[in-house]
Amino acid sequence: MARRVIPFFILLSASFCSCTRLKGINSVEDVEIDRQLKILNKPYTKSIQTKEGDVFDCIDIYKQPAFDHPLLKNHSIQMKPSGFPKEVVANPTSAAGRPFAQGLSEGCPLGTVPIKRVRKEDLLIWSKENSPHPTAASSSEFHYATRILASNGVTRYFGAAAVVSIQNPQVLNNQYSQAFVQIRSGPGAQLNTIRFGWMVNPKLFGDSLTRTFATLDAGENGCFNNLCSGFVQVSTTFPLGYVLKNISIYGGEQFVVRFIIFKDAKSGNWWLAHDDEEQTVGYWPNSLFTSLSVSGGEITWGGGVYSADSNEANPPMGNGHFANEDYKKAAYFKFLRTIDDSNNLVFTDDSLLQYFTDSPKCYTVGALEEEEHAFQFGGPGGNCAV
């Protein structure tokens, strides 16, 4: 059976939910949107509303959106990793910033997991303007400033970790800006990628706040967070898409997110966690993948931006400053690590990492002075045409 992600906008149902009709749509569109909401928003036992206005529904862990995927119909949930990578919490040689991954202010009851509720307004925007697409490397609307670690054909990667500074770049409603780590493997139809980081995306989230995000691409164009079935949430307090409230101050205090993605040595599932085993978020089941079912062939850390309108100025990346200042004045990644086939968390060999930016006029990437396993990235954006 082909491994594929099921995009939210084709997950339809014959059932109907009673929702208020929005202006500007006809009755047929209204019914169609209600049908889609019925699929996306599962029955819940409790709702958690954040100060930012988000609603996270506590859904039966066995009925979460992940199991809408045809490859996961008989999937047995792995509640925790079989073993966490060794030395996941190392003694840093320099300050990275204050860690800030606190999740929700309250957790879901035992046996349930928090899933961000999709509003009718959200679905209307996505339906009319197409899904907010996570990545399309060949598209001229995307720009990147990254460090890339590619396999030499012998080395295999079983995960990646880093610390990234939390920023809040200002973008327009049809743009987004992100900082991420991506694990990739396979050519052509075998191409698989998973990505995690923070993002500002008004079209996706309905505001200009900085939030965590994840994407999955396993054979077809993917989408964000739980809008594609596949990611199995296990944490009761760390959902995808929650707000990172503390933003780094230019020239002042820095706030960071520590994260790790690793392949479970026994199950083969790709786990996502903040810092340590006590803050595991969830995992991408190994059955979703072709090439990534074995290992990763390339790891990318860095920033990316997107603008739907090629006539508009491109958005800022990072904190809007170029990568030529100290770590308190430009966005950065620190403590870049990979996971080897013995489940060891090891620092990268910086000589093997390549710098890449497709638009140095708007965005740059470069070494963080006097720091190993670290780099800066970002820029103000603007007219990036060569």
Buried (B, 14 or more C-beta within 10 A) or exposed (E): EEBBBBBBBEBEEEEEBEBEBEEEBEEEBBBBBBBBBBBBBBEBEBEBEBEEEBBBBBBEBEBBBBBBBEBBEEBEBBEEBEEBBEEBEEEEEEEBBEBBBBBBEEBBEEEBBBBBBBBBEBBBBBBEEEBBBBBEEEEEBBBBBBBBBBBEEEBBBBBBBBBBBBBBBEBBEBBBBBBBBBBBBBEEEBBBBBBBBBBBBBBBBBBBBBBBBBBBBBBBBBBBBBBBBBBBBBBBBBBBBBBBBBBBEBEEEBBBBBBBBBBBBEBBBBBBBBBEBEBBBBBBBBBBBBBBBBBBBBBBBBBBBBBBEEEBBBBBBBBBBBBEBEBBBBBBBBBBBBBBEEBBBBBBEBEEBEBEBBBEBBBBBBBBEEBBBBBBBBBBBBEBEE
